[in-house]
């Protein structure tokens, strides 16, 4: 997935919240060891004549004292989309002796060309060419690093696997080594609704024009060319429902040994991409370290939920070691620095997570034990296997309403809520109240003996903590399309009535469960609106006494010393004039006659002017999810985005709409793109595509 780059005014608001002495605000650094020279825009000409737009910060004396270069390479528009974030980060690194280059990919921002899809070979080849260009500049020492979050984290890994000679190290955040199993398209072989959601986001983002102040009169021709070639990416993504060559491209796990650059892998427990960090640390052969905090999908020096860390200082340690050859001690850092969370009461809005940092050299821990708990016929989760029995799971299609967002990055609230409502549509198994605190660190594995009455069935399993008063917090979860029980490449339908042994690994987590709480395993056949339902509602039969979970429990270490991080720092934020503040609405309506549930989300990112160059932007994203509890074919997902840009009398707007529903045999995807110059409609285009369902 690419990061949904939160518009700058909404992001800035997250910095302005009140801090207590225990939660200090991010410190703004105004003076650096080396003075900075900024180039707001320049063009890098590639071998085929395509010009990529770049913004560059570097020490003012770099021409006389060359420095390593650090590349961040994205489709998110340096001019407005990542303007605030870039200002916090790149000048800081530049002031400490680096040339920082923020490049808009081909077909985005002010760059020439067209964008066709995520992580194309063209995208990666362009990056390799940019790295070679950087290494040849008189202000560059010849060593290059690459940094990025989400899309930028993905392509950092992918470019490293191509081994451009100058690329010595990368910092990859909220990314993945496996594009099929661990991105926003499919999870456990189930179709994520984020597949259309992210397609709709890129539909809106890619429809925006370049800034005339930088490209001149050709802005309109560039815009019309982009609009004419705009892809509706949900279509090709749906056309590849299994782990085929389409997804293997760009999945560095296919040949992890190809990565020779040093890798710092960073994630957050409240992000969708945390599983990749332990995999990367365990598989990359080059120098590699991992950091996982409590954060959602953001850089850790300004992420939520808190606590934040001095991540820019951590990056400097990494770059100084691998790009300058200075021994900063990073090679001796533990392989894993992990935040063990102590969750508060369940709720969809979380600002701070209590907990502690720990160090380990192996995953899930240097000292851990697998605790096996059996799913017994009396509904208990116990250390001893109980008597055999059976139970059925046949969930209402609305089960999953409190799952929260798949990837938490918007204005919120987006975290999982109290799980009691979803547990009512699930089969649950509870432990006795814990007699001591335990730290669950790693991935809980679930093994189930089951049968299905349908050839296609989804399975959702949640690991929950039950509070003494009955409130329920979700700790981790996993989903599995049971046709993918043996293979994501070659799935096979279930034989109704046949008993299968199925193993499902839940997402990695590091969390403390308190004495007096109960552990709960909740099992359902639906998880809407996180995943799309099966064509027919299945009934699963579980064989109890023969099903169990393996829980990774980290043992207590006496006198354990926590890893230390500096307080968060950043360069000075940009100045904005806020014209309309950001706001969020998240409403659930239930039709009492049919039981139909409608979830509506409106994220108004507000309107602001970036003072330094006068560009005004505004954006509103709208999503809705509709389903009836008794009919999986009633599912409908709709997305509508409005994007506006203006300066003086120049004013443009795009409206993008996309929707999906399904029959038993086909997906049905529709889309519409409208572009306005002033109030005049200058372009429109419609999509209407049916795609065959293949065991999804």
C-alpha positions in Angstrom: 0.0 0.0 0.0 1.0 3.5 -0.5 0.5 5.8 2.5 -2.6 7.9 2.3 -0.7 11.1 2.7 -2.8 13.1 5.1 -3.3 16.6 3.9 -0.9 19.0 5.6 -3.3 21.1 7.8 -4.9 17.9 9.3 -1.4 16.6 10.0 -0.3 19.8 11.6 -3.2 19.8 14.0 -1.9 16.5 15.5 1.3 18.4 16.5 -0.6 21.1 18.3 -2.3 19.0 21.0 -1.5 19.6 24.6 1.3 17.6 26.2 1.9 16.7 29.8 5.4 16.6 31.3 5.4 12.9 30.7 4.5 13.4 27.1 6.7 16.2 25.8 5.9 18.0 22.6 8.1 17.4 19.6 11.0 19.9 19.9 11.5 22.2 17.0 15.2 22.6 16.0 16.0 25.9 14.2 19.8 25.8 14.2 21.8 22.9 12.8 25.5 22.1 12.6 25.6 23.0 8.9 23.6 25.8 7.2 21.0 24.6 4.7 20.5 25.5 1.1 17.1 24.5 -0.4 16.1 24.1 -4.0 12.3 24.1 -4.0 12.1 22.5 -7.5 14.5 21.1 -10.0 14.1 18.5 -12.8 16.1 15.3 -13.1 16.2 14.3 -16.8 16.2 10.5 -17.3 17.7 8.7 -20.3 14.3 8.6 -22.1 13.8 12.3 -21.8 11.3 12.1 -18.9 11.9 14.8 -16.3 11.2 14.1 -12.7 10.5 17.0 -10.3 12.6 17.1 -7.2 13.0 19.2 -4.1 16.4 19.3 -2.5 17.8 20.3 0.8 21.6 20.2 1.5 24.3 21.8 3.5 25.1 25.2 1.9 28.8 24.2 1.6 28.1 20.8 0.0 29.8 21.8 -3.2 33.1 22.1 -1.3 32.4 19.4 1.2 30.4 16.7 -0.5 27.9 14.7 1.5 25.9 11.5 1.1 22.5 11.7 -0.5 19.2 10.5 0.9 16.3 9.8 -1.5 12.6 9.8 -0.7 10.7 8.7 -3.9 6.9 9.0 -3.9 3.8 9.7 -6.0 2.3 12.0 -3.4 3.3 15.5 -4.6 6.1 17.3 -2.9 4.4 20.6 -3.6 1.4 20.0 -1.4 0.8 16.4 -0.5 3.8 15.8 1.7 4.9 19.4 2.1 4.5 19.6 5.9 6.0 16.2 6.6 9.0 16.9 4.3 9.7 20.3 6.0 9.8 18.5 9.4 12.2 15.8 8.3 14.5 16.7 5.4 16.0 20.0 6.6 16.8 18.3 9.9 18.9 15.6 8.1 20.4 18.2 5.7 21.5 20.3 8.6 23.4 17.3 9.9 25.4 16.8 6.7 23.2 15.1 4.1 21.7 16.1 0.8 18.0 15.1 1.0 16.1 14.7 -2.2 12.3 14.4 -2.4 11.4 13.1 -5.9 7.9 12.9 -7.4 7.5 9.7 -9.4 6.8 9.7 -13.1 3.2 10.9 -13.7 2.8 12.6 -10.3 3.2 16.1 -9.0 5.2 18.2 -11.5 7.0 15.2 -13.0 6.5 14.2 -16.7 4.9 10.9 -17.8 2.1 8.7 -16.7 1.5 6.4 -13.8 0.0 3.0 -14.6 0.1 1.0 -11.3 2.0 0.5 -8.0 5.7 -0.6 -8.1 6.0 -1.1 -11.9 9.3 -2.0 -13.4 9.4 1.6 -14.8 9.0 3.0 -11.4 11.9 1.0 -10.0 14.1 1.5 -13.1 13.6 5.3 -12.7 14.7 5.1 -9.1 17.8 3.3 -10.0 18.6 6.0 -12.6 17.9 8.8 -10.0 20.3 7.1 -7.6 23.0 7.0 -10.2 22.4 10.7 -11.0 22.7 11.6 -7.3 25.9 9.7 -6.9 27.5 11.7 -9.8 26.6 15.2 -8.5 29.5 17.3 -7.3 27.9 17.8 -4.0 27.4 14.1 -3.3 30.1 11.9 -1.8 28.9 9.0 -3.9 27.0 7.2 -1.2 23.2 7.2 -1.3 20.5 6.1 1.2 16.8 5.6 0.6 14.1 6.3 3.1 10.3 6.1 3.1 7.1 5.1 4.7 4.5 2.8 3.1 4.9 3.3 -0.7 8.3 4.8 -0.1 9.1 1.9 2.3 8.0 -0.6 -0.3 10.0 0.8 -3.2 13.0 1.3 -0.9 13.1 -2.5 -0.4 12.4 -3.2 -4.0 15.1 -0.8 -5.3 17.6 -2.2 -2.8 16.9 -5.7 -4.2 18.1 -4.3 -7.6 21.4 -3.4 -6.1 22.2 0.0 -7.5 25.9 0.4 -6.7 25.7 3.7 -4.8 22.8 2.5 -2.5 24.4 1.6 0.8 21.5 1.7 3.3 17.7 2.1 3.5 15.2 3.0 6.2 11.9 1.4 5.5 8.8 2.1 7.5 5.3 0.6 7.5 6.1 -1.5 4.5 6.1 -5.2 3.4 8.2 -7.8 1.8 5.1 -9.6 0.4 2.7 -7.7 -1.8 0.0 -10.4 -1.9 -0.2 -11.6 1.7 0.7 -8.4 3.5 -0.7 -5.3 1.7 -4.1 -3.7 1.3 -5.4 -6.1 -1.4 -5.7 -9.5 0.1 -5.2 -10.9 3.6 -5.2 -14.6 4.2 -6.7 -14.9 0.7 -9.7 -12.8 1.7 -10.4 -9.6 -0.3 -9.9 -6.6 1.8 -12.3 -3.7 1.4 -9.2 -1.5 1.5 -8.6 -2.8 -2.0 -11.3 -0.5 -3.4 -10.6 2.1 -0.7 -7.0 2.6 -1.7 -7.9 2.4 -5.4 -10.3 5.2 -4.8 -7.7 7.2 -2.9 -5.2 6.9 -5.8 -8.0 7.6 -8.2 -8.4 11.0 -6.5 -4.7 11.7 -5.9 -3.6 10.9 -9.5 -6.3 13.1 -10.9 -4.7 16.3 -9.6 -2.9 18.7 -12.0 0.7 19.9 -11.8 1.3 23.4 -10.4 1.4 26.0 -13.2 3.9 28.0 -11.1 6.5 25.2 -11.8 5.6 23.8 -15.2 4.2 26.9 -16.9 1.6 26.8 -19.6 1.9 23.1 -20.3 0.1 22.3 -17.0 -3.2 21.9 -18.7 -1.9 19.5 -21.4 -0.1 17.5 -18.7 -3.3 17.3 -16.7 -5.5 16.3 -19.6 -3.0 13.6 -20.6 -3.1 12.2 -17.0 -6.9 12.3 -16.9 -7.1 10.4 -20.2 -4.9 7.6 -19.0 -6.1 7.5 -15.4 -6.4 3.9 -14.2 -9.1 2.5 -11.9 -6.6 0.3 -10.1 -9.2 -1.9 -8.3 -9.9 -3.6 -11.7 -6.4 -5.1 -12.2 -6.1 -5.9 -8.5 -9.3 -7.9 -8.6 -8.2 -9.6 -11.8 -5.3 -11.2 -9.8 -7.0 -12.8 -6.7 -4.2 -15.4 -6.1 -0.5 -15.1 -5.5 0.6 -15.1 -9.1 3.5 -13.3 -10.9 1.7 -10.0 -10.7 2.1 -9.9 -6.9 5.5 -11.7 -6.8 6.9 -8.7 -8.8 8.1 -6.3 -6.1 7.8 -8.9 -3.3 11.3 -9.0 -2.0 10.7 -12.1 0.0 11.0 -14.0 -3.4 14.8 -13.3 -3.2 15.6 -11.7 0.1 19.3 -12.3 -0.4 19.3 -9.8 -3.2 19.2 -7.0 -0.7 22.8 -5.9 0.1 22.1 -2.5 1.6 21.8 -2.1 5.4 18.1 -2.2 6.4 16.5 -0.4 9.3 12.9 -1.7 9.4 10.3 0.2 11.4 6.7 -0.4 12.2 3.8 0.3 14.6 1.5 -2.1 16.5 -1.5 0.0 15.4 -0.4 -0.1 11.7 -1.4 -2.8 9.1 2.3 -3.6 8.2 3.9 -4.7 11.5 4.3 -8.4 10.5 7.0 -7.5 8.0 9.4 -6.1 10.5 10.2 -9.5 12.3 10.3 -11.2 8.9 12.8 -8.7 7.5 15.0 -8.8 10.5 15.0 -12.6 10.4 15.7 -13.0 6.7 17.7 -10.1 5.3 21.4 -11.1 5.1 22.8 -7.6 5.1 23.0 -5.6 8.4 19.4 -5.2 9.6 17.6 -4.0 12.7 14.0 -3.5 13.7 12.0 -1.0 15.8 8.3 -1.5 16.5 6.4 1.1 18.6 2.7 1.7 19.5 2.2 3.8 16.4 -0.3 3.9 13.5 0.8 4.6 9.9 3.2 7.6 10.5 6.9 8.5 11.1 7.6 7.9 14.8 8.7 11.4 15.6 5.2 12.7 15.0 3.1 9.5 15.0 0.0 8.7 17.0 -0.7 7.1 19.4 2.1 8.3 21.6 4.8 7.9 23.0 6.9 9.2 20.1 10.6 8.8 19.9 13.6 10.8 18.6 13.4 9.0 15.3 15.4 11.6 13.3 18.2 11.0 15.7 17.9 7.3 15.2 18.0 7.8 11.4 21.1 9.9 11.8 22.8 7.1 13.7 21.9 4.8 10.9 23.0 7.1 8.1 26.2 8.1 9.8 27.2 4.4 10.2 26.4 3.2 6.7 26.8 6.3 4.6 29.7 8.1 6.4 31.5 5.2 8.0 31.2 6.6 11.5 30.9 4.0 14.2 27.7 5.1 15.9 27.0 1.7 17.7 24.1 0.7 15.5 25.8 -2.5 14.6 25.7 -3.4 18.3 22.0 -2.4 18.8 19.7 -5.4 19.6 18.0 -6.9 16.6 14.6 -5.9 17.9 13.6 -2.9 20.0 9.9 -3.4 20.8 7.3 -1.5 22.7 5.1 -3.8 24.9 1.7 -2.1 25.1 -0.5 -1.9 28.1 -3.9 -1.1 26.4 -6.4 1.1 28.1 -10.1 0.6 27.9 -11.3 -0.3 24.4 -12.3 2.7 22.3 -12.1 3.9 18.7 -9.9 6.9 19.5 -6.6 6.4 21.2 -4.1 9.2 21.9 -1.5 7.5 24.1 -0.7 3.9 24.9 1.1 3.0 28.2 3.9 0.5 28.1 7.6 -0.2 28.1 10.4 -0.7 25.6 12.3 -4.0 25.6 15.2 -5.5 23.6 15.6 -8.9 22.0 18.0 -10.5 19.5 15.5 -13.1 18.3 11.8 -13.1 17.5 9.4 -13.5 19.2 11.8 -13.1 22.1 15.2 -14.3 23.4 13.3 -15.9 26.3 9.8 -17.0 25.6 7.5 -20.0 25.9 4.6 -21.2 23.8 1.6 -21.7 26.0 -1.0 -24.0 24.5 -4.6 -23.4 25.3 -7.4 -25.7 24.1 -10.8 -24.8 22.8 -13.1 -26.9 24.9 -16.7 -27.9 24.6 -17.7 -26.0 27.6 -16.7 -22.7 26.0 -13.5 -22.5 28.0 -9.9 -21.8 26.8 -7.8 -24.1 29.0 -4.4 -25.6 29.6 -5.9 -29.1 29.5 -7.7 -30.6 26.6 -11.3 -31.2 27.5 -13.9 -33.6 26.3 -14.6 -33.7 22.6 -17.6 -31.8 21.2 -18.8 -29.8 18.3 -20.1 -26.3 17.8 -21.3 -24.3 14.7 -20.2 -20.9 13.6 -22.6 -19.0 11.3 -22.1 -15.3 11.8 -24.4 -12.4 10.7 -22.8 -10.5 7.8 -22.6 -7.4 10.1 -20.1 -9.1 12.4 -16.9 -7.0 12.3 -18.6 -3.6 12.8 -16.1 -2.8 15.6 -13.0 -3.9 13.8 -11.8 -0.4 13.1 -9.9 0.6 10.0 -7.6 -1.9 8.4 -4.9 0.8 8.2 -5.2 3.7 10.7 -4.2 6.9 9.0 -7.1 9.2 8.6 -8.7 11.8 11.0 -10.3 9.1 13.2 -11.7 7.6 15.2 -10.4 4.4 13.5 -9.2 2.0 16.2 -11.1 -1.2 17.1 -13.9 -0.5 19.5 -15.3 -2.6 22.3 -15.6 -6.1 20.9 -18.8 -7.2 22.7 -21.0 -6.5 19.7 -18.8 -8.5 17.3 -18.5 -11.3 19.9 -22.3 -11.6 19.9 -22.0 -12.8 16.3 -19.1 -15.1 17.0 -18.3 -18.3 18.9 -16.1 -17.4 21.9 -13.8 -19.4 24.2 -12.7 -17.7 27.5 -9.8 -18.6 29.8 -10.1 -18.3 33.6 -9.1 -14.9 35.0 -5.3 -14.5 34.8 -3.5 -14.9 38.1 -0.6 -12.8 36.9 0.3 -10.3 34.2 1.6 -11.9 31.0 3.4 -10.3 28.0 2.2 -11.7 24.7 5.0 -11.0 22.2 4.9 -12.5 18.7 2.2 -14.2 16.6 -0.5 -16.4 18.2 -1.1 -19.5 16.1 -4.5 -21.0 16.0 -5.1 -24.7 14.9 -8.7 -25.7 14.2 -10.4 -28.9 13.2 -13.4 -27.9 11.1 -15.8 -28.6 8.3 -17.9 -26.3 6.1 -21.3 -26.8 4.4 -20.1 -24.5 1.5 -17.2 -24.9 -0.9 -16.1 -21.3 0.0 -15.8 -19.9 3.5 -14.0 -17.2 5.3 -12.7 -17.5 8.8 -11.9 -14.6 11.2 -10.2 -15.2 14.5 -9.6 -12.6 17.2 -7.5 -12.7 20.3 -9.3 -10.5 22.9 -8.8 -9.5 26.5 -12.0 -9.4 28.6 -12.0 -6.9 31.4 -13.6 -7.8 34.8 -16.7 -5.7 34.0 -17.2 -7.4 30.6 -15.6 -4.8 28.2 -13.5 -6.5 25.5 -10.3 -5.3 23.9 -9.0 -6.7 20.6 -5.3 -7.7 20.9 -4.7 -9.3 17.5 -6.6 -11.0 14.7 -6.2 -13.0 11.5 -8.5 -13.9 8.6 -8.3 -16.8 6.2 -10.1 -17.7 3.0 -10.4 -21.5 3.7 -9.8 -22.2 0.0 -6.3 -20.9 0.7 -5.7 -23.2 3.6 -2.8 -24.9 1.8 -1.7 -22.4 -0.8 -2.3 -18.8 -1.9 -1.0 -19.6 -5.4 -3.2 -22.7 -6.0 -6.3 -22.5 -3.8 -8.8 -25.3 -3.9 -12.5 -25.3 -2.9 -13.6 -27.0 0.3 -15.4 -30.3 0.1 -18.6 -29.8 2.1 -18.8 -31.9 5.2 -15.1 -33.0 5.0 -13.0 -32.3 8.1 -9.9 -30.2 7.7 -7.0 -29.2 10.0 -6.5 -25.5 9.5 -3.7 -23.4 10.9 -4.0 -19.6 11.0 -1.3 -17.2 12.3 -2.7 -14.0 13.9 -0.8 -10.7 13.4 2.3 -10.2 15.5 1.7 -8.1 18.7 3.5 -7.1 21.9 0.9 -6.5 24.6 0.6 -7.0 28.4 -2.6 -8.7 29.6 -3.3 -7.9 33.2 -4.0 -10.1 36.1 -7.8 -10.5 36.5 -8.5 -10.2 32.8 -9.5 -13.2 30.7 -8.2 -14.2 27.3 -10.8 -14.8 24.7 -10.7 -16.4 21.3 -13.5 -15.2 19.1 -14.3 -17.0 15.8 -16.6 -15.8 13.1 -17.4 -16.5 9.4 -17.7 -12.8 8.5 -15.7 -9.7 9.3 -17.4 -6.8 7.5 -16.4 -4.1 6.6 -12.8 -5.3 6.8 -13.1 -8.1 4.3 -15.6 -8.9 1.6 -18.1 -11.7 2.3 -18.3 -15.0 0.5 -20.9 -15.5 -2.2 -23.0 -17.7 0.2 -23.1 -17.5 4.0 -21.3 -20.6 5.3 -21.8 -22.6 8.4 -18.6 -24.0 10.0 -18.5 -26.9 12.4 -15.6 -26.9 14.9 -14.3 -30.0 16.5 -13.6 -29.0 20.1 -11.0 -30.6 22.3 -9.0 -31.0 19.1 -8.5 -27.3 18.4 -6.1 -25.1 20.2 -4.0 -21.9 20.2 -0.3 -21.4 20.8 0.3 -18.2 22.7 3.9 -16.7 22.6 4.5 -15.5 26.2 7.6 -13.5 26.9 9.2 -14.5 30.2 10.1 -11.9 32.8 13.7 -10.9 33.0 15.1 -9.7 36.2 16.9 -6.3 36.0 16.1 -5.9 32.3 17.4 -2.6 30.9 15.1 -0.8 28.5 16.5 0.6 25.2 16.7 4.4 25.3 15.5 6.8 22.7 16.0 10.5 22.6 13.0 12.8 22.8 11.4 13.6 19.4 12.9 16.5 17.4 12.1 18.0 14.0 12.8 21.0 11.9 10.5 24.0 11.9 7.0 23.4 10.4 5.8 25.2 7.4 3.4 28.2 7.7 -0.2 27.6 6.7 -3.3 29.8 6.5 -6.2 27.5 7.4 -9.3 28.5 5.5 -11.5 25.6 6.7 -10.5 23.3 9.6 -10.4 19.5 9.2 -13.3 17.4 10.6 -14.5 13.8 10.7 -17.8 12.0 10.9 -18.3 8.3 11.3 -22.0 7.3 11.5 -23.7 3.8 11.7 -27.4 3.5 10.7 -29.4 0.3 11.1 -32.7 -0.2 9.3 -34.9 -1.8 11.9 -37.0 -3.5 9.3 -34.3 -5.3 7.2 -31.4 -5.1 9.7 -29.3 -3.4 7.0 -26.3 -1.7 8.4 -24.9 1.4 6.8 -21.5 2.8 7.8 -20.7 6.3 6.5 -17.4 8.0 6.9 -16.7 11.6 5.9 -13.1 12.9 6.3 -13.0 16.6 5.5 -9.4 17.5 5.4 -10.2 21.1 5.3 -8.7 23.9 3.1 -5.4 25.6 3.6 -2.9 27.9 1.8 0.8 27.1 1.9 2.1 30.5 2.6 5.5 30.2 1.0 4.2 29.6 -2.5 0.5 30.5 -2.2 -1.0 27.1 -3.4 -4.4 26.5 -1.8 -5.7 22.9 -1.5 -8.8 21.3 -0.2 -10.0 17.7 0.0 -12.9 15.6 1.2 -13.0 11.8 1.2 -16.3 9.9 1.7 -16.7 6.1 2.2 -19.8 4.0 2.8 -20.3 0.3 3.5 -23.8 -1.3 3.3 -24.8 -4.9 4.1 -27.8 -6.9 5.5 -27.1 -9.4 8.2 -28.7 -12.3 6.2 -27.4 -11.7 2.7 -23.7 -11.5 1.7 -24.7 -10.4 -1.8 -26.3 -7.2 -0.4 -22.8 -5.8 0.3 -22.0 -2.5 -1.4 -19.0 -0.3 -1.0 -18.9 3.3 -2.4 -16.2 6.0 -2.4 -16.3 9.7 -3.4 -13.5 12.1 -3.3 -13.3 15.9 -4.0 -9.9 17.4 -4.6 -9.4 21.2 -5.2 -6.4 23.4 -6.0 -6.3 27.1 -6.5 -4.0 30.2 -6.7 -5.5 33.6 -7.5 -7.8 33.2 -10.5 -6.6 29.6 -11.2 -9.0 27.1 -9.8 -9.4 23.4 -10.6 -11.3 20.5 -9.0 -11.8 16.8 -9.6 -14.6 14.6 -8.4 -13.9 10.8 -8.4 -16.4 8.1 -7.6 -16.0 4.4 -7.4 -18.2 1.6 -6.2 -18.3 -2.2 -5.9 -20.9 -4.9 -5.4 -20.9 -8.6 -6.3 -23.0 -11.5 -7.6 -22.2 -15.1 -6.9 -20.0 -15.2 -9.9 -18.7 -11.7 -10.6 -17.4 -8.5 -9.1 -19.0 -5.4 -10.5 -16.9 -2.2 -10.3 -18.0 1.2 -11.5 -16.2 4.5 -11.5 -16.5 8.1 -12.7 -14.0 10.9 -13.0 -14.9 14.5 -13.6 -12.5 17.4 -13.9 -13.4 21.1 -13.6 -11.5 24.2 -14.6 -13.3 27.0 -12.7 -16.9 25.9 -12.8 -16.6 24.3 -16.3 -16.5 20.5 -16.8 -13.6 19.9 -19.1 -13.3 16.1 -18.8 -15.3 13.1 -17.8 -14.9 9.4 -18.0 -16.8 6.3 -16.8 -15.8 2.8 -15.9 -18.1 -0.3 -15.7 -16.4 -3.6 -15.4 -17.4 -7.1 -14.5 -14.7 -9.4 -13.2 -15.1 -13.2 -12.5 -14.8 -14.2 -8.9 -12.2 -17.0 -8.4 -12.6 -18.7 -5.1 -13.0 -15.3 -3.3 
